Structure formats: structure tokens, C-alpha cells
Amino acid sequence: MWDYTDKVKDYFFNPKNAGVLAEANAIGEVGAIACGDALKLMLSVDPESEIIREAKFQTFGCGSAIASSSALTEIIIGKTLDDALKITNQDIADFLGGLPPEKMHCSVMGYEALQSAVANYRGEVWKDDHEEGELVCKCFGVDAGLIERAIKMNKLTTVEQVTDYTKAGGGCLTCFDKLEEILARTNAELVAEGVLAEHDAYRVGAADPKKIKEKAQAAKERESLTQISPLAPASPLPPLSAGLTNLQKIRLIEETIEELRPYLRKDGGDCELVDVEGSNVLVKLAGACVGCQMSSVTISGIQERLMAKLGFPVRVVPVGRNAH
């Protein structure tokens, strides 16, 4: 299991500034639930001083994604937009006491959401917006623009690092050749700029795609050992908390899933509660969520959201509509 700092755990289980900001005048949205992670960052900016008075977020994703989003809001409140724009994904990770390499993409998502929100406030099209860019990794919806920015900002020199920071290549790996090409080209640019030593620069053919795929598969298995949050202990799930009646628990579960359904539908999928059996929450996936390579990631995100709302561990199990 990955080693999470106490601060990451705290910001996941007790997120700061989560929810909707009704008076927001700057909004940035990045990611897609169908690809495993999505973040909506909302800011209330003083129009005269451009100081961020309040910030809130809505995140769908793993514990590190929630913690990174929460940390970002804590960092930027009270800053001017210009000062906020100087914040990097590494600043977010450092604020949390560090993130596992495989989870650095969560801090990158926060960085991108902030850039998008500031552009939205200023009525600009984010100059690095890659919505129309070349899609490189179809498994996670990652394009060339995001990959290039991550490489430059963090001086990445291996394909494994690119996957850690962007998720690109963490699925079927059919994008490996393109990842190599982008990494080698961008590293060459960094060498020309004098910010990267030539002997550190990546060269096409230096990595073994088979080993990278094995590492990605091992990481997935590591995260799903208990089929619950990677922040939770690797032990059998206890019965549902006795603090609530069964009816209250089911209603909370229903409410949480209903809150998520609009976001899933936006990406062409859906999720419906079928039944609750002890600590198991049985759900039916529909639309784009069915048969998707990343359906397990979607399930993980729903599971972590439920645990954050309920305050105790549950296991989300996808089943057919008539399963019992």
C-alpha cells in the first residue's frame, strides 16, 4: 500500500472548503469522471483587489485527489490572482507533506483547475487549455498539452514519471510510442533552454514498455487489495456503524449516489443503487460506465465519496439490476 502522510489522510477524511460556492465568480473544471478524476474549483474574487476571498471545490476521485483539491483551496485563499498563478503542483504536494509518486497527477489536476478558474474570471481562453489538443491516452483522456506541461514544470525524464504525473500510459499502454516521442522532444527543449542536463534527457527506446505495463498493473492491484479506500486499513470490513439506523444509512447512501449521478451522466454514464447488504453497497452501472476499462476507477471514486459522507468504510460492488 502507498504511504500517505497524516496530512493527506486528514485532508481526505476532513476536507476543508468542500462543496458549492454560490457566489463564485471564477470557475475552473478539469478532468472527467469517466476517466477516474474530475475537479470543479470555485472562487469568489474581489473585483477591485483581485484577492481570492473564498474558494470551494467538488472532486470526484481518490483520496489524494480530494486532499489535493482541499489543500489547493487552503493555499490560495487570501492571495491575489497573480500570486495564486505562481503556485505549482509541487507546492500542493509539499503542503500535504508529499504525495506518493503514483499520485502526483492529483496535484497536477489542482494546478490545471486553478489556471482554468483564473482564465474564466478574466474572460480569457486559458492559453494552455488542451480541450482541442491531440488526445494521447484514451484510457484516461490525457492529451499532449497536459503531458508537455507536466514534463516541463516538473522536469520529468522517464515514461514512468509521466504516468505518475498525468496518468497517461497507466491503462492499455497503446500510447507508449507517443509518450516516448513527446518526452524525448520536450526534454530536448529543456536541454536547449539550459534547465536540464543533456545526460539526463530521455531518448526514444530507453524504456521497456513491458516493464512499465507490469508496474502499472501492480499499482492497480496494490490499490484494490481491500477493494476499499487506499487510505483505509487492509482488514476485513466491519458491519455498518451503529451510530445510524439502517434506514438512515440507506438514505445517506442514496443521497450521495444521487449527488454523483449528474456528473456521471454528463460523461455518458450512470450509477443506480440496487441494494445494501451489511457493508456492501450494490450498484448498477449504465451507459459509458459499462465495459469501460476505467469502470473500476469510477467504482473506487464512488466508494471513497460514500465513506467520506458516511464516516465509516463500505465496499461498492457493481451488480446486475436483479442481483441480491
Short mmCIF file of the C-alpha atoms (twelve columns), coordinates in Angstrom:
data_MODEL
# 
_entry.id   MODEL 
# 
loop_
_atom_site.group_PDB 
_atom_site.id 
_atom_site.type_symbol 
_atom_site.label_atom_id 
_atom_site.label_alt_id 
_atom_site.label_comp_id 
_atom_site.label_asym_id 
_atom_site.label_seq_id 
_atom_site.Cartn_x 
_atom_site.Cartn_y 
_atom_site.Cartn_z 
_atom_site.pdbx_PDB_model_num 
ATOM 1   C CA . MET A 1   0.000   0.000  0.000   1 
ATOM 2   C CA . TRP A 2   1.113   3.565  -0.584  1 
ATOM 3   C CA . ASP A 3   2.489   5.570  2.293   1 
ATOM 4   C CA . TYR A 4   0.247   8.591  2.875   1 
ATOM 5   C CA . THR A 5   1.200   11.404 5.224   1 
ATOM 6   C CA . ASP A 6   -1.040  12.214 8.162   1 
ATOM 7   C CA . LYS A 7   -1.921  15.497 6.454   1 
ATOM 8   C CA . VAL A 8   -3.116  13.728 3.301   1 
ATOM 9   C CA . LYS A 9   -5.316  11.489 5.434   1 
ATOM 10  C CA . ASP A 10  -6.647  14.469 7.389   1 
ATOM 11  C CA . TYR A 11  -7.476  16.452 4.261   1 
ATOM 12  C CA . PHE A 12  -9.240  13.445 2.768   1 
ATOM 13  C CA . PHE A 13  -11.304 12.425 5.792   1 
ATOM 14  C CA . ASN A 14  -11.837 16.046 6.896   1 
ATOM 15  C CA . PRO A 15  -11.691 18.092 3.684   1 
ATOM 16  C CA . LYS A 16  -11.610 21.863 4.019   1 
ATOM 17  C CA . ASN A 17  -13.764 24.053 1.755   1 
ATOM 18  C CA . ALA A 18  -15.654 21.203 0.090   1 
ATOM 19  C CA . GLY A 19  -19.000 21.998 -1.506  1 
ATOM 20  C CA . VAL A 20  -20.655 24.541 -3.771  1 
ATOM 21  C CA . LEU A 21  -19.751 28.235 -3.690  1 
ATOM 22  C CA . ALA A 22  -22.948 30.017 -4.700  1 
ATOM 23  C CA . GLU A 23  -21.310 33.430 -5.088  1 
ATOM 24  C CA . ALA A 24  -18.400 32.166 -7.201  1 
ATOM 25  C CA . ASN A 25  -17.280 34.475 -9.995  1 
ATOM 26  C CA . ALA A 26  -14.448 32.225 -11.186 1 
ATOM 27  C CA . ILE A 27  -14.880 28.541 -12.026 1 
ATOM 28  C CA . GLY A 28  -12.392 26.024 -13.353 1 
ATOM 29  C CA . GLU A 29  -13.275 22.460 -14.338 1 
ATOM 30  C CA . VAL A 30  -10.801 19.756 -15.335 1 
ATOM 31  C CA . GLY A 31  -10.852 16.002 -15.777 1 
ATOM 32  C CA . ALA A 32  -13.774 13.687 -16.401 1 
ATOM 33  C CA . ILE A 33  -15.475 11.186 -14.107 1 
ATOM 34  C CA . ALA A 34  -15.406 8.601  -16.886 1 
ATOM 35  C CA . CYS A 35  -11.601 8.771  -16.717 1 
ATOM 36  C CA . GLY A 36  -11.425 8.474  -12.948 1 
ATOM 37  C CA . ASP A 37  -10.842 12.031 -11.703 1 
ATOM 38  C CA . ALA A 38  -12.715 15.323 -12.031 1 
ATOM 39  C CA . LEU A 39  -12.362 18.633 -10.211 1 
ATOM 40  C CA . LYS A 40  -14.527 21.755 -10.137 1 
ATOM 41  C CA . LEU A 41  -12.831 24.709 -8.438  1 
ATOM 42  C CA . MET A 42  -14.972 27.711 -7.474  1 
ATOM 43  C CA . LEU A 43  -13.540 31.071 -6.385  1 
ATOM 44  C CA . SER A 44  -15.008 34.286 -5.014  1 
ATOM 45  C CA . VAL A 45  -12.645 37.026 -6.177  1 
ATOM 46  C CA . ASP A 46  -12.754 40.650 -5.014  1 
ATOM 47  C CA . PRO A 47  -13.168 42.657 -8.252  1 
ATOM 48  C CA . GLU A 48  -11.042 45.594 -7.051  1 
ATOM 49  C CA . SER A 49  -8.060  43.879 -5.429  1 
ATOM 50  C CA . GLU A 50  -8.360  40.507 -7.256  1 
ATOM 51  C CA . ILE A 51  -7.844  38.805 -3.895  1 
ATOM 52  C CA . ILE A 52  -9.388  35.359 -3.563  1 
ATOM 53  C CA . ARG A 53  -11.813 35.770 -0.672  1 
ATOM 54  C CA . GLU A 54  -13.222 32.265 -0.693  1 
ATOM 55  C CA . ALA A 55  -12.604 29.001 -2.520  1 
ATOM 56  C CA . LYS A 56  -14.525 25.739 -2.638  1 
ATOM 57  C CA . PHE A 57  -14.259 22.554 -4.621  1 
ATOM 58  C CA . GLN A 58  -16.106 19.461 -5.763  1 
ATOM 59  C CA . THR A 59  -13.886 16.497 -6.550  1 
ATOM 60  C CA . PHE A 60  -14.589 13.021 -7.845  1 
ATOM 61  C CA . GLY A 61  -11.606 10.752 -7.411  1 
ATOM 62  C CA . CYS A 62  -9.284  9.034  -4.976  1 
ATOM 63  C CA . GLY A 63  -8.294  10.203 -1.505  1 
ATOM 64  C CA . SER A 64  -5.238  12.015 -2.879  1 
ATOM 65  C CA . ALA A 65  -7.417  13.920 -5.357  1 
ATOM 66  C CA . ILE A 66  -9.732  15.094 -2.584  1 
ATOM 67  C CA . ALA A 67  -6.803  16.001 -0.326  1 
ATOM 68  C CA . SER A 68  -5.005  17.874 -3.119  1 
ATOM 69  C CA . SER A 69  -8.125  19.849 -4.016  1 
ATOM 70  C CA . SER A 70  -8.728  20.747 -0.385  1 
ATOM 71  C CA . ALA A 71  -5.087  21.753 0.077   1 
ATOM 72  C CA . LEU A 72  -5.245  23.967 -3.005  1 
ATOM 73  C CA . THR A 73  -8.155  25.970 -1.595  1 
ATOM 74  C CA . GLU A 74  -6.306  26.461 1.681   1 
ATOM 75  C CA . ILE A 75  -3.207  27.694 -0.160  1 
ATOM 76  C CA . ILE A 76  -4.911  30.230 -2.427  1 
ATOM 77  C CA . ILE A 77  -7.437  31.888 -0.093  1 
ATOM 78  C CA . GLY A 78  -6.168  35.385 0.698   1 
ATOM 79  C CA . LYS A 79  -3.832  35.514 -2.302  1 
ATOM 80  C CA . THR A 80  -4.194  37.734 -5.354  1 
ATOM 81  C CA . LEU A 81  -4.854  36.004 -8.645  1 
ATOM 82  C CA . ASP A 82  -1.341  36.812 -9.853  1 
ATOM 83  C CA . ASP A 83  0.198   35.266 -6.740  1 
ATOM 84  C CA . ALA A 84  -2.090  32.252 -6.986  1 
ATOM 85  C CA . LEU A 85  -0.967  31.652 -10.563 1 
ATOM 86  C CA . LYS A 86  2.593   31.174 -9.319  1 
ATOM 87  C CA . ILE A 87  1.543   28.072 -7.369  1 
ATOM 88  C CA . THR A 88  2.759   24.796 -8.883  1 
ATOM 89  C CA . ASN A 89  1.569   21.238 -8.465  1 
ATOM 90  C CA . GLN A 90  4.677   20.605 -6.371  1 
ATOM 91  C CA . ASP A 91  3.566   23.349 -3.964  1 
ATOM 92  C CA . ILE A 92  0.304   21.474 -3.459  1 
ATOM 93  C CA . ALA A 93  2.133   18.195 -2.808  1 
ATOM 94  C CA . ASP A 94  4.583   19.901 -0.428  1 
ATOM 95  C CA . PHE A 95  1.693   21.464 1.521   1 
ATOM 96  C CA . LEU A 96  0.434   17.944 2.178   1 
ATOM 97  C CA . GLY A 97  3.833   16.713 3.280   1 
ATOM 98  C CA . GLY A 98  4.321   14.911 -0.014  1 
ATOM 99  C CA . LEU A 99  2.357   12.524 -2.217  1 
ATOM 100 C CA . PRO A 100 3.293   9.045  -3.447  1 
ATOM 101 C CA . PRO A 101 4.839   9.327  -6.956  1 
ATOM 102 C CA . GLU A 102 1.875   7.416  -8.398  1 
ATOM 103 C CA . LYS A 103 -0.491  10.089 -7.027  1 
ATOM 104 C CA . MET A 104 1.265   13.230 -8.265  1 
ATOM 105 C CA . HIS A 105 -1.312  13.536 -11.051 1 
ATOM 106 C CA . CYS A 106 -3.771  14.657 -8.352  1 
ATOM 107 C CA . SER A 107 -1.705  17.774 -7.637  1 
ATOM 108 C CA . VAL A 108 -1.391  18.436 -11.375 1 
ATOM 109 C CA . MET A 109 -5.179  18.372 -11.652 1 
ATOM 110 C CA . GLY A 110 -5.385  21.058 -8.945  1 
ATOM 111 C CA . TYR A 111 -2.856  23.222 -10.778 1 
ATOM 112 C CA . GLU A 112 -4.824  22.944 -14.007 1 
ATOM 113 C CA . ALA A 113 -8.143  23.770 -12.313 1 
ATOM 114 C CA . LEU A 114 -6.635  26.934 -10.818 1 
ATOM 115 C CA . GLN A 115 -5.265  28.080 -14.167 1 
ATOM 116 C CA . SER A 116 -8.658  27.457 -15.751 1 
ATOM 117 C CA . ALA A 117 -10.547 29.320 -12.993 1 
ATOM 118 C CA . VAL A 118 -8.379  32.440 -13.268 1 
ATOM 119 C CA . ALA A 119 -8.791  32.469 -17.036 1 
ATOM 120 C CA . ASN A 120 -12.546 32.115 -16.556 1 
ATOM 121 C CA . TYR A 121 -12.619 35.100 -14.179 1 
ATOM 122 C CA . ARG A 122 -10.679 37.272 -16.615 1 
ATOM 123 C CA . GLY A 123 -12.850 36.302 -19.553 1 
ATOM 124 C CA . GLU A 124 -9.945  34.657 -21.295 1 
ATOM 125 C CA . VAL A 125 -9.457  31.344 -23.002 1 
ATOM 126 C CA . TRP A 126 -6.823  29.584 -20.971 1 
ATOM 127 C CA . LYS A 127 -3.790  29.711 -23.232 1 
ATOM 128 C CA . ASP A 128 -2.793  26.196 -22.201 1 
ATOM 129 C CA . ASP A 129 -6.318  24.810 -22.455 1 
ATOM 130 C CA . HIS A 130 -5.872  21.475 -24.195 1 
ATOM 131 C CA . GLU A 131 -9.518  20.673 -24.838 1 
ATOM 132 C CA . GLU A 132 -8.868  20.687 -28.575 1 
ATOM 133 C CA . GLY A 133 -5.371  19.208 -28.272 1 
ATOM 134 C CA . GLU A 134 -4.246  15.862 -29.599 1 
ATOM 135 C CA . LEU A 135 -5.573  13.044 -27.412 1 
ATOM 136 C CA . VAL A 136 -2.681  10.769 -26.494 1 
ATOM 137 C CA . CYS A 137 -4.006  8.444  -23.768 1 
ATOM 138 C CA . LYS A 138 -7.570  7.368  -24.480 1 
ATOM 139 C CA . CYS A 139 -7.836  5.335  -21.275 1 
ATOM 140 C CA . PHE A 140 -7.570  8.468  -19.126 1 
ATOM 141 C CA . GLY A 141 -8.396  11.209 -21.627 1 
ATOM 142 C CA . VAL A 142 -4.926  12.814 -21.445 1 
ATOM 143 C CA . ASP A 143 -3.726  14.972 -24.311 1 
ATOM 144 C CA . ALA A 144 -0.343  16.201 -25.498 1 
ATOM 145 C CA . GLY A 145 -0.687  19.646 -23.891 1 
ATOM 146 C CA . LEU A 146 -1.073  18.290 -20.363 1 
ATOM 147 C CA . ILE A 147 1.821   15.876 -20.853 1 
ATOM 148 C CA . GLU A 148 4.153   18.578 -22.155 1 
ATOM 149 C CA . ARG A 149 3.309   20.948 -19.310 1 
ATOM 150 C CA . ALA A 150 3.853   18.273 -16.665 1 
ATOM 151 C CA . ILE A 151 7.229   17.378 -18.164 1 
ATOM 152 C CA . LYS A 152 8.395   20.992 -18.295 1 
ATOM 153 C CA . MET A 153 7.118   22.061 -14.881 1 
ATOM 154 C CA . ASN A 154 8.487   19.016 -13.048 1 
ATOM 155 C CA . LYS A 155 11.484  18.229 -15.287 1 
ATOM 156 C CA . LEU A 156 10.309  14.655 -15.874 1 
ATOM 157 C CA . THR A 157 12.801  12.370 -17.594 1 
ATOM 158 C CA . THR A 158 11.165  8.913  -17.627 1 
ATOM 159 C CA . VAL A 159 7.961   7.459  -19.029 1 
ATOM 160 C CA . GLU A 160 7.104   6.166  -15.547 1 
ATOM 161 C CA . GLN A 161 7.254   9.710  -14.190 1 
ATOM 162 C CA . VAL A 162 4.983   10.944 -16.974 1 
ATOM 163 C CA . THR A 163 2.427   8.297  -15.966 1 
ATOM 164 C CA . ASP A 164 2.705   9.243  -12.288 1 
ATOM 165 C CA . TYR A 165 2.095   12.923 -13.020 1 
ATOM 166 C CA . THR A 166 -0.546  12.642 -15.757 1 
ATOM 167 C CA . LYS A 167 -1.925  9.028  -15.635 1 
ATOM 168 C CA . ALA A 168 -1.117  8.756  -19.364 1 
ATOM 169 C CA . GLY A 169 0.098   5.234  -20.058 1 
ATOM 170 C CA . GLY A 170 -1.461  3.785  -16.917 1 
ATOM 171 C CA . GLY A 171 -4.006  1.747  -18.866 1 
ATOM 172 C CA . CYS A 172 -3.570  -0.292 -22.044 1 
ATOM 173 C CA . LEU A 173 -0.297  1.499  -22.947 1 
ATOM 174 C CA . THR A 174 -1.083  1.729  -26.674 1 
ATOM 175 C CA . CYS A 175 0.052   5.343  -26.332 1 
ATOM 176 C CA . PHE A 176 3.592   4.322  -25.336 1 
ATOM 177 C CA . ASP A 177 5.256   5.344  -28.609 1 
ATOM 178 C CA . LYS A 178 3.613   8.767  -28.500 1 
ATOM 179 C CA . LEU A 179 4.586   9.244  -24.848 1 
ATOM 180 C CA . GLU A 180 8.196   8.461  -25.727 1 
ATOM 181 C CA . GLU A 181 8.160   10.918 -28.614 1 
ATOM 182 C CA . ILE A 182 6.681   13.749 -26.501 1 
ATOM 183 C CA . LEU A 183 9.061   13.069 -23.596 1 
ATOM 184 C CA . ALA A 184 12.169  12.975 -25.808 1 
ATOM 185 C CA . ARG A 185 11.172  16.115 -27.712 1 
ATOM 186 C CA . THR A 186 10.261  18.098 -24.601 1 
ATOM 187 C CA . ASN A 187 13.434  17.002 -22.807 1 
ATOM 188 C CA . ALA A 188 15.454  18.183 -25.811 1 
ATOM 189 C CA . GLU A 189 13.764  21.581 -25.487 1 
ATOM 190 C CA . LEU A 190 14.655  21.720 -21.782 1 
ATOM 191 C CA . VAL A 191 18.272  20.888 -22.605 1 
ATOM 192 C CA . ALA A 192 18.337  23.680 -25.201 1 
ATOM 193 C CA . GLU A 193 16.961  26.073 -22.573 1 
ATOM 194 C CA . GLY A 194 19.700  25.060 -20.151 1 
ATOM 195 C CA . VAL A 195 17.351  23.741 -17.458 1 
ATOM 196 C CA . LEU A 196 18.119  20.045 -17.952 1 
ATOM 197 C CA . ALA A 197 21.465  18.308 -18.307 1 
ATOM 198 C CA . GLU A 198 21.879  16.518 -21.618 1 
ATOM 199 C CA . HIS A 199 22.851  13.241 -19.957 1 
ATOM 200 C CA . ASP A 200 19.537  13.280 -18.024 1 
ATOM 201 C CA . ALA A 201 17.371  13.775 -21.107 1 
ATOM 202 C CA . TYR A 202 15.192  10.868 -22.227 1 
ATOM 203 C CA . ARG A 203 15.909  9.165  -25.541 1 
ATOM 204 C CA . VAL A 204 13.424  7.084  -27.519 1 
ATOM 205 C CA . GLY A 205 13.963  3.390  -26.849 1 
ATOM 206 C CA . ALA A 206 15.370  3.853  -23.347 1 
ATOM 207 C CA . ALA A 207 12.340  2.322  -21.651 1 
ATOM 208 C CA . ASP A 208 10.852  -1.168 -21.827 1 
ATOM 209 C CA . PRO A 209 7.057   -0.925 -22.367 1 
ATOM 210 C CA . LYS A 210 6.554   -4.428 -20.965 1 
ATOM 211 C CA . LYS A 211 8.108   -3.483 -17.614 1 
ATOM 212 C CA . ILE A 212 6.122   -0.248 -17.465 1 
ATOM 213 C CA . LYS A 213 2.890   -2.121 -18.068 1 
ATOM 214 C CA . GLU A 214 3.765   -4.633 -15.345 1 
ATOM 215 C CA . LYS A 215 4.436   -1.773 -12.924 1 
ATOM 216 C CA . ALA A 216 1.110   -0.104 -13.771 1 
ATOM 217 C CA . GLN A 217 -0.741  -3.391 -13.252 1 
ATOM 218 C CA . ALA A 218 0.995   -3.952 -9.922  1 
ATOM 219 C CA . ALA A 219 -0.027  -0.456 -8.807  1 
ATOM 220 C CA . LYS A 220 -3.677  -1.169 -9.646  1 
ATOM 221 C CA . GLU A 221 -3.592  -4.422 -7.717  1 
ATOM 222 C CA . ARG A 222 -1.958  -2.695 -4.767  1 
ATOM 223 C CA . GLU A 223 -4.722  -0.096 -4.620  1 
ATOM 224 C CA . SER A 224 -7.526  -2.621 -4.901  1 
ATOM 225 C CA . LEU A 225 -6.240  -5.179 -2.364  1 
ATOM 226 C CA . THR A 226 -9.069  -4.480 0.037   1 
ATOM 227 C CA . GLN A 227 -11.493 -3.063 -2.536  1 
ATOM 228 C CA . ILE A 228 -11.878 -0.021 -0.334  1 
ATOM 229 C CA . SER A 229 -10.113 3.317  0.019   1 
ATOM 230 C CA . PRO A 230 -6.308  3.097  -0.203  1 
ATOM 231 C CA . LEU A 231 -6.318  5.207  2.977   1 
ATOM 232 C CA . ALA A 232 -8.284  2.587  4.897   1 
ATOM 233 C CA . PRO A 233 -6.658  -0.349 6.735   1 
ATOM 234 C CA . ALA A 234 -6.168  -3.596 4.835   1 
ATOM 235 C CA . SER A 235 -8.511  -5.590 7.038   1 
ATOM 236 C CA . PRO A 236 -11.999 -7.097 6.706   1 
ATOM 237 C CA . LEU A 237 -14.757 -4.501 6.619   1 
ATOM 238 C CA . PRO A 238 -16.727 -4.186 9.866   1 
ATOM 239 C CA . PRO A 239 -20.528 -4.012 9.974   1 
ATOM 240 C CA . LEU A 240 -22.025 -0.618 9.213   1 
ATOM 241 C CA . SER A 241 -21.678 1.884  12.047  1 
ATOM 242 C CA . ALA A 242 -24.224 1.549  14.807  1 
ATOM 243 C CA . GLY A 243 -24.485 5.337  15.036  1 
ATOM 244 C CA . LEU A 244 -27.263 5.399  12.436  1 
ATOM 245 C CA . THR A 245 -30.355 3.304  11.839  1 
ATOM 246 C CA . ASN A 246 -30.378 1.102  8.736   1 
ATOM 247 C CA . LEU A 247 -32.919 3.411  7.142   1 
ATOM 248 C CA . GLN A 248 -30.745 6.466  7.827   1 
ATOM 249 C CA . LYS A 249 -27.688 4.725  6.363   1 
ATOM 250 C CA . ILE A 250 -29.548 3.748  3.201   1 
ATOM 251 C CA . ARG A 251 -30.917 7.258  2.775   1 
ATOM 252 C CA . LEU A 252 -27.429 8.738  3.122   1 
ATOM 253 C CA . ILE A 253 -26.112 6.290  0.544   1 
ATOM 254 C CA . GLU A 254 -28.986 7.128  -1.811  1 
ATOM 255 C CA . GLU A 255 -28.396 10.859 -1.373  1 
ATOM 256 C CA . THR A 256 -24.678 10.536 -2.073  1 
ATOM 257 C CA . ILE A 257 -25.186 8.482  -5.224  1 
ATOM 258 C CA . GLU A 258 -27.859 10.909 -6.433  1 
ATOM 259 C CA . GLU A 259 -25.377 13.764 -5.967  1 
ATOM 260 C CA . LEU A 260 -22.892 11.960 -8.214  1 
ATOM 261 C CA . ARG A 261 -25.289 10.829 -10.947 1 
ATOM 262 C CA . PRO A 262 -25.452 14.192 -12.802 1 
ATOM 263 C CA . TYR A 263 -21.658 14.146 -13.186 1 
ATOM 264 C CA . LEU A 264 -21.658 10.549 -14.395 1 
ATOM 265 C CA . ARG A 265 -24.467 11.325 -16.866 1 
ATOM 266 C CA . LYS A 266 -22.510 14.309 -18.149 1 
ATOM 267 C CA . ASP A 267 -19.807 11.829 -19.203 1 
ATOM 268 C CA . GLY A 268 -22.347 9.432  -20.723 1 
ATOM 269 C CA . GLY A 269 -22.598 7.024  -17.796 1 
ATOM 270 C CA . ASP A 270 -24.820 6.431  -14.788 1 
ATOM 271 C CA . CYS A 271 -24.958 4.615  -11.452 1 
ATOM 272 C CA . GLU A 272 -28.027 3.389  -9.567  1 
ATOM 273 C CA . LEU A 273 -28.300 1.963  -6.052  1 
ATOM 274 C CA . VAL A 274 -29.586 -1.622 -6.113  1 
ATOM 275 C CA . ASP A 275 -29.309 -2.785 -2.512  1 
ATOM 276 C CA . VAL A 276 -27.329 -2.524 0.728   1 
ATOM 277 C CA . GLU A 277 -26.135 -5.757 2.316   1 
ATOM 278 C CA . GLY A 278 -24.189 -5.156 5.503   1 
ATOM 279 C CA . SER A 279 -21.102 -3.149 4.489   1 
ATOM 280 C CA . ASN A 280 -21.636 -3.905 0.788   1 
ATOM 281 C CA . VAL A 281 -23.311 -1.257 -1.350  1 
ATOM 282 C CA . LEU A 282 -24.629 -2.903 -4.521  1 
ATOM 283 C CA . VAL A 283 -24.873 -0.604 -7.550  1 
ATOM 284 C CA . LYS A 284 -25.763 -0.922 -11.205 1 
ATOM 285 C CA . LEU A 285 -23.569 0.868  -13.747 1 
ATOM 286 C CA . ALA A 286 -25.043 2.051  -17.038 1 
ATOM 287 C CA . GLY A 287 -24.074 3.863  -20.223 1 
ATOM 288 C CA . ALA A 288 -20.401 4.710  -20.713 1 
ATOM 289 C CA . CYS A 289 -19.567 3.187  -17.316 1 
ATOM 290 C CA . VAL A 290 -20.404 -0.334 -18.554 1 
ATOM 291 C CA . GLY A 291 -17.445 -2.186 -20.014 1 
ATOM 292 C CA . CYS A 292 -15.194 0.854  -19.707 1 
ATOM 293 C CA . GLN A 293 -11.564 -0.019 -18.915 1 
ATOM 294 C CA . MET A 294 -11.749 2.537  -16.098 1 
ATOM 295 C CA . SER A 295 -15.016 1.342  -14.535 1 
ATOM 296 C CA . SER A 296 -13.038 0.107  -11.516 1 
ATOM 297 C CA . VAL A 297 -11.717 3.644  -11.022 1 
ATOM 298 C CA . THR A 298 -15.259 5.021  -11.165 1 
ATOM 299 C CA . ILE A 299 -16.347 2.473  -8.552  1 
ATOM 300 C CA . SER A 300 -13.378 3.463  -6.369  1 
ATOM 301 C CA . GLY A 301 -14.376 7.125  -6.603  1 
ATOM 302 C CA . ILE A 302 -17.988 6.381  -5.638  1 
ATOM 303 C CA . GLN A 303 -16.767 4.236  -2.771  1 
ATOM 304 C CA . GLU A 304 -14.482 6.910  -1.350  1 
ATOM 305 C CA . ARG A 305 -17.195 9.563  -1.653  1 
ATOM 306 C CA . LEU A 306 -19.582 7.307  0.272   1 
ATOM 307 C CA . MET A 307 -17.044 6.699  3.025   1 
ATOM 308 C CA . ALA A 308 -16.336 10.410 3.342   1 
ATOM 309 C CA . LYS A 309 -20.071 11.096 3.668   1 
ATOM 310 C CA . LEU A 310 -20.914 8.177  5.946   1 
ATOM 311 C CA . GLY A 311 -17.857 8.254  8.178   1 
ATOM 312 C CA . PHE A 312 -17.253 4.504  8.043   1 
ATOM 313 C CA . PRO A 313 -15.905 2.028  5.449   1 
ATOM 314 C CA . VAL A 314 -18.136 0.429  2.835   1 
ATOM 315 C CA . ARG A 315 -17.491 -1.683 -0.233  1 
ATOM 316 C CA . VAL A 316 -19.157 -0.711 -3.519  1 
ATOM 317 C CA . VAL A 317 -19.988 -3.745 -5.660  1 
ATOM 318 C CA . PRO A 318 -21.252 -3.426 -9.267  1 
ATOM 319 C CA . VAL A 319 -24.032 -5.951 -9.984  1 
ATOM 320 C CA . GLY A 320 -26.939 -6.586 -12.332 1 
ATOM 321 C CA . ARG A 321 -30.252 -4.874 -11.559 1 
ATOM 322 C CA . ASN A 322 -31.876 -8.057 -10.251 1 
ATOM 323 C CA . ALA A 323 -28.930 -9.242 -8.130  1 
ATOM 324 C CA . HIS A 324 -29.499 -9.844 -4.418  1 
# 
